[in-house]
Each structure stands twice: as C-alpha cells, then as structure tokens.
Amino acid sequence: MQTYNIDIAGLKRDLPICPLNENLSIGAFVIFGDVELTVHAAKKLLEKMPPVDYLIAPEAKAIPLVYEMSRQSGIPYIIARKKAKAYMTGVLEVTVQSITTAGAQTLILDTAEGEAMKGKHIGIVDDVISTGESLRAVEALVNEAGGLVEARMAVLAEGDAAARKDIIVLAPLPLFRPDGTPLL
C-alpha cells in the first residue's frame, strides 16, 4: 500500500493512500488509537486557539481530540451526535454530506447542551476538514443554539480546505490521483 509522509506540527506519520473513487484517493488520517498524536495535536491546536467557553466536535473521529483538548485546557466539550439519544430533552438537527461517508448524515445536539452554549464563545474541533460540510453542519448547530463561533480547528486541512483562512490547522493534506501522486 502506498503511503504519504506528513509532518503534523513536528510529529511525523505515514498515512495510507486509499481510493475514494476511480478518480480520487485520500490520505487516510485515523486519530483513533494514536495517543501520542492525539496529545500532541491537542496541545498544538490549543496554542493557536483564541479564548472560548466551550469546544464542540462532530461524532466520531474527532472525539479523542476534543476530549484531550478539554483535558489539557479545562474547557468543557460537547459532541454533535449522529442519532438522538433517550436522555436528550429535545434536539437541534442538521444534515451533512461528508466526503468520507456514503449518504447524508444527521448531526444532533441536545437542546440542553444548546442552552449551555447560548451566548457563549465556541471552538469547533474536527480531525480533518476537506469539503467543509461537517464544519458547516456543526456551525449551523452552534448558530441555532445561539452560540458564537470563535474558532474552527482541525488537525489537517485536505485539498482546497488548506487554502482557507478561517480555519486553524496544523498541516495541509493533499488529495491524490489514483496512482498515489498528489494533486496540485
């Protein structure tokens, strides 16, 4: 399997290059189980983050990162869930189409968590920003709850997202041709 060597704010990793379709491949970034990377990325993102009252992340791959950012900083975090849970007092809901997930997904926020964010400064955290759809969906939930988005953060920005000035990232990640060469 082909890999792409990436430097994430001083920490190196080899990402497997995986096909998305017949014309496009991606460098597969999986933070699950990589404790060293999670702790390192959380520290480096916190160094760049403006002051916030809450952190929020979409379920599921960003959960270890947002947890570690909360642990290091003491800032509470909220997870935008994929399904409503029995304990929820009500829900705020948006639909998202992610590049790495087949079909549309729903992101849900408990109305009690929404109330906690009302008027508060919020930092959105994700593992990778590519098309920006997950980011857009989480931001819509924060806005619907009355929160104020102060920061949009990810470990990596993939493809065109790397040129965005409104997100804090630790490293760019190119998209790849089917033969594994980076698209420029």
C-alpha positions as CSV (number, residue, x, y, z in Angstrom):
1,M,0.0,0.0,0.0
2,Q,1.2,3.5,-0.8
3,T,1.6,6.0,2.0
4,Y,2.1,9.7,2.3
5,N,4.6,11.0,4.9
6,I,3.2,14.1,6.7
7,D,4.6,16.4,9.4
8,I,1.9,17.4,11.8
9,A,3.4,20.3,13.8
10,G,6.6,18.4,14.3
11,L,5.2,14.9,14.6
12,K,5.6,12.6,11.5
13,R,3.2,10.0,10.4
14,D,2.8,7.8,7.3
15,L,-0.8,7.9,6.0
16,P,-2.1,5.1,3.8
17,I,-3.4,6.4,0.5
18,C,-6.9,5.0,-0.1
19,P,-9.2,5.3,-3.1
20,L,-12.4,7.2,-2.8
21,N,-13.5,6.6,-6.3
22,E,-11.9,5.8,-9.7
23,N,-10.5,9.4,-10.0
24,L,-9.6,10.3,-6.4
25,S,-7.7,9.0,-3.4
26,I,-7.1,10.4,0.0
27,G,-4.5,10.1,2.7
28,A,-6.4,8.2,5.4
29,F,-5.9,10.0,8.7
30,V,-7.2,8.0,11.7
31,I,-6.5,9.5,15.1
32,F,-8.2,6.6,17.0
33,G,-5.6,4.7,19.0
34,D,-2.7,7.1,18.3
35,V,-2.4,8.6,21.8
36,E,0.9,10.4,21.1
37,L,-0.6,12.1,18.0
38,T,-3.8,13.0,19.9
39,V,-2.0,14.6,22.9
40,H,0.4,16.4,20.5
41,A,-2.3,17.7,18.2
42,A,-4.5,18.9,21.1
43,K,-1.6,20.8,22.6
44,K,-0.7,22.5,19.3
45,L,-4.3,23.4,18.5
46,L,-4.8,24.9,22.0
47,E,-1.7,27.1,21.4
48,K,-3.3,28.6,18.4
49,M,-6.9,28.8,19.7
50,P,-8.5,32.1,20.8
51,P,-10.3,32.1,24.1
52,V,-13.5,30.0,24.1
53,D,-16.1,28.9,26.7
54,Y,-16.9,25.5,25.0
55,L,-15.5,23.1,22.5
56,I,-17.7,21.1,20.1
57,A,-16.9,18.3,17.7
58,P,-18.9,16.0,15.4
59,E,-19.2,12.4,16.3
60,A,-17.0,10.2,16.0
61,K,-13.3,10.6,14.8
62,A,-12.8,14.0,16.5
63,I,-13.9,12.7,19.9
64,P,-10.5,11.7,21.2
65,L,-9.1,15.1,20.0
66,V,-11.8,17.3,21.6
67,Y,-11.6,15.2,24.8
68,E,-7.8,15.7,25.0
69,M,-8.2,19.4,24.3
70,S,-10.7,19.7,27.1
71,R,-8.5,17.6,29.5
72,Q,-5.4,19.9,28.8
73,S,-7.3,23.2,29.0
74,G,-10.2,22.6,31.4
75,I,-12.7,23.9,28.7
76,P,-15.9,21.7,28.6
77,Y,-16.8,20.0,25.4
78,I,-19.9,18.9,23.6
79,I,-20.4,16.2,20.9
80,A,-22.7,16.7,18.0
81,R,-24.2,13.2,17.8
82,K,-25.3,11.2,14.8
83,K,-28.5,10.0,16.4
84,A,-30.8,11.3,19.1
85,K,-30.4,9.6,22.5
86,A,-33.1,8.8,25.1
87,Y,-31.6,11.2,27.6
88,M,-31.9,14.2,25.3
89,T,-34.5,16.7,26.4
90,G,-35.1,17.8,22.7
91,V,-32.9,18.1,19.7
92,L,-31.5,20.6,17.3
93,E,-30.7,18.9,14.0
94,V,-28.8,19.5,10.7
95,T,-28.0,17.3,7.7
96,V,-24.4,16.9,6.3
97,Q,-22.8,15.1,3.4
98,S,-19.2,14.2,4.2
99,I,-16.6,13.2,1.6
100,T,-15.7,10.0,3.6
101,T,-19.2,8.8,4.4
102,A,-21.7,7.4,1.9
103,G,-25.0,9.1,2.0
104,A,-26.3,12.0,4.0
105,Q,-25.7,12.1,7.8
106,T,-27.6,13.9,10.5
107,L,-25.9,15.8,13.4
108,I,-27.9,16.3,16.5
109,L,-27.4,18.5,19.6
110,D,-29.3,18.1,22.8
111,T,-31.3,21.2,23.4
112,A,-29.9,21.3,27.0
113,E,-26.4,21.5,25.5
114,G,-27.6,24.1,23.1
115,E,-28.9,26.2,26.0
116,A,-25.5,25.9,27.7
117,M,-23.8,27.4,24.6
118,K,-26.3,30.3,24.2
119,G,-24.3,33.5,24.1
120,K,-21.0,31.6,24.7
121,H,-17.8,31.6,22.6
122,I,-17.4,28.3,20.9
123,G,-14.5,26.4,19.3
124,I,-15.3,23.8,16.7
125,V,-12.9,20.9,16.5
126,D,-12.5,18.2,13.8
127,D,-9.9,15.8,12.8
128,V,-9.8,16.7,9.0
129,I,-11.6,19.5,7.1
130,S,-12.0,18.6,3.5
131,T,-15.2,19.8,1.8
132,G,-16.1,21.7,5.0
133,E,-19.6,20.1,5.1
134,S,-19.1,18.7,8.6
135,L,-17.8,22.0,9.8
136,R,-20.8,23.8,8.2
137,A,-23.2,21.5,9.9
138,V,-21.6,21.9,13.4
139,E,-21.5,25.7,12.9
140,A,-25.2,25.6,11.9
141,L,-26.0,23.8,15.2
142,V,-23.9,26.3,17.2
143,N,-25.7,29.2,15.5
144,E,-29.1,27.6,16.0
145,A,-28.3,27.3,19.7
146,G,-27.3,30.9,19.9
147,G,-23.5,30.2,20.4
148,L,-20.8,32.4,18.9
149,V,-18.3,30.6,16.8
150,E,-14.8,31.9,17.6
151,A,-12.6,29.2,16.1
152,R,-12.8,26.5,13.5
153,M,-10.0,23.9,14.1
154,A,-8.7,20.7,12.6
155,V,-5.5,18.7,12.7
156,L,-5.4,18.6,8.9
157,A,-7.0,20.6,6.0
158,E,-7.4,18.5,2.9
159,G,-7.4,19.7,-0.7
160,D,-8.9,23.1,-1.2
161,A,-9.6,23.5,2.5
162,A,-5.8,24.0,3.1
163,A,-6.2,27.5,1.5
164,R,-9.0,28.6,3.8
165,K,-8.0,31.4,6.1
166,D,-11.0,30.9,8.5
167,I,-9.7,27.6,10.0
168,I,-6.8,26.8,12.3
169,V,-5.0,23.7,11.1
170,L,-1.7,22.0,11.9
171,A,-0.9,20.7,8.4
172,P,-2.2,20.6,4.9
173,L,-3.0,17.2,3.4
174,P,-3.2,16.9,-0.4
175,L,-5.7,14.9,-2.4
176,F,-4.2,12.2,-4.5
177,R,-4.6,10.7,-8.0
178,P,-5.5,7.0,-8.2
179,D,-1.8,6.2,-8.8
180,G,-1.0,7.9,-5.4
181,T,0.6,11.1,-6.7
182,P,-0.6,14.3,-5.1
183,L,-3.0,16.6,-6.9
184,L,-1.5,20.1,-7.1
